Amino acid sequence: MGIYSCSAWKPVHVAASLESGGATAHMALYVANTSMMTLHCDGKVGIGTAAPAAKLHLYGTASG
């Protein structure tokens, strides 16, 4: 049994990665096998990107 998003019942999962030394540790939220949000060990958060370049890095278009 998985967790599902509210949009068209796409599967959602969370993954964590830790490479040698911990310098590249991160956690990511995926929807339908696409990374939607990434939290790196240095505190940077990426929404719409897996490689945040700032404390909060937004990628894409915003509306509303």
Secondary structure, 3 states (H helix, E strand, C coil): CCEECCCCCCEEEEEEECCHHHCCCEEEEEECCEEEEEEECCCCEEECCCCCCCCEEECCCCCC
